[in-house]
Amino acid sequence: MAENKSASFEASLARLSEIVTELEREGVELERAVKLYGEGRELVARCEALLKGAEETLRAAAAGIPAAGPPTTAEDDEIPF
């Protein structure tokens, strides 16, 4: 899973949850635990990068939006004649 660089945030998070569940079980062999830990660290880094990118996108979008004024009502939208 960690090799798939195009995996979505949700898929990465789901796989990370599976890894945690497996590592919490008793009887996981050391070699398997080390491999899972490595995969988990890669997934954490991927999720953090995706979140950072999303945050930057939201900040850029918010910077282009003017401050919201008071809400308008239907009366404000009428054209006086």
N, C-alpha and C positions, 0 to 999 in steps of 0.2 A: 504494500500500500504506500509506503513512504517514497517509493521510487516514482510514483505517479505524480508528477509536478503539476498537473492540471486538475487534481482532485479538489472538489469544493471544500469550503470551510466545514460544512455540515458533515460531509463524508470523512474528513480528517478527524473531526471531533468525535464522531461515532467510533472510528477505529481506535482512537486514543482511549475511549471509554472501555472498549473490549480489552485493550492491553492492560489497563489498570485492573479490570476484573480478573484477568488471568494471573496477573502478578500477585494479587491478594489471596489467591487460592494457595492452600498448602500443597507442598510436594512438587512445585515447579523446579525443574532441574536448573542448576546454576547457569549452564551454557545457554539454555532457552531464556532464562530471566535476563541475562546480559543482552542477548539479541533483542528481546522485547523492549528493554530499557532504551537501547540505541534507537530503535524505530520510534519509540515514544518521544524521545528528545527531538528527532527530526520533525515529527508531527507538531510538537509544541512550537518549534521555530516557524514552521509553515503557517500555523494558525495565527501566531503573533504577526507575521508579515502580512497576512491577509487582512487582519484587523487594522493594522497600521495603514494599509492602502485604503481601506474603507473609510477610516477616520480622515485621511487626507482628502479623499474625494468629497466627503460631507463638508469639511471645512471650506474647501474651494467653492462648493455649491452655495454654502451659506454666505460666503464673502461676496458673491455676486447678487445676492437678494437684498433689496433695500429693507430698512427697518420697517416692521409692520406698524401701521397707524391704527387708529381705532377702527373697529369693524364697521362696515357700511350696512345700511338697512335698505329695504326696498324703496323707502321714501327718498333716500339719497340718490338712487339710480334713476328716478323719474326725470324726464326732460320737461322743464317748465315752458308752457306755451300760453 
